[in-house]
Amino acid sequence: DGAKAEQLYVRLARQAEKAKRLQDAERLFEKGRDLRAAVEMYMRAEKWEQVHSVASSFMSSRELDELFIRKAHSLHSAGRLKEAEALFVRANAIEEAAAMYRDSRQFDQLTRLLQNASTPQRLKEEQTQIARQLEKEGQHKEAEHYFCACGEWRACLTMYQGQEMWDEAIRVAKVHGGRDQA
């Protein structure tokens, strides 16, 4: 009987999974016509390449992206940001990964992500936004870092002048604008 055989294969697959024989379990899930269970197994094991490989055989790319995005949000909630980033990137959800780092105030990770996966203009916009936020919070040294990284050293100069931090303003002008600017 085909239906009983499929049930048996699925039961055998679950035993193979318990024994950490995931490839064997995958083949058994396939014989039992339960590829969704194979995907779930690989997700539990956090084997993303295998998740993609098996799931792409029966899911649309949109469904697969949604699956990875849901898991990425779960990883983010658990504080596993690097792993969440990898899944967001795999699903081409760069802005969601950027928002995750922005919300967590991991600005260096945010700029690294955008350097690798975005346009130079998008990176510059984000660095300027970070610098403005840090300036409002009174974190001038950190703001300087981001202003200068995106080439907005004049904005940094204005920030220091507005705070009457003349030594800092002169230093920034000399380093980024040359001696004539000081």
Salt bridges, closest charged atoms under 4 A:
GLU6 OE2 - ARG33 NE 2.84
GLU17 OE2 - ARG44 NH2 2.83
ASP24 OD2 - ARG21 NH2 2.81
ASP24 OD1 - ARG27 NH2 2.36
GLU46 OE1 - ARG80 NH2 2.54
GLU49 OE2 - ARG90 NH2 2.43
GLU66 OE2 - ARG62 NH1 2.85
GLU83 OE2 - ARG80 NH2 2.68
GLU85 OE1 - ARG112 NH2 2.51
GLU95 OE1 - ARG122 NH2 2.80
GLU96 OE1 - HIS73 NE2 2.65
GLU126 OE2 - ARG102 NE 2.91
GLU126 OE1 - ARG122 NH1 2.93
GLU135 OE1 - ARG132 NH1 3.51
GLU137 OE1 - ARG105 NH2 2.75
GLU144 OE1 - LYS141 NZ 3.82
GLU144 OE1 - ARG171 NH2 2.59
GLU152 OE2 - LYS124 NZ 3.30
GLU168 OE1 - LYS141 NZ 3.35
GLU168 OE1 - ARG171 NH2 2.48
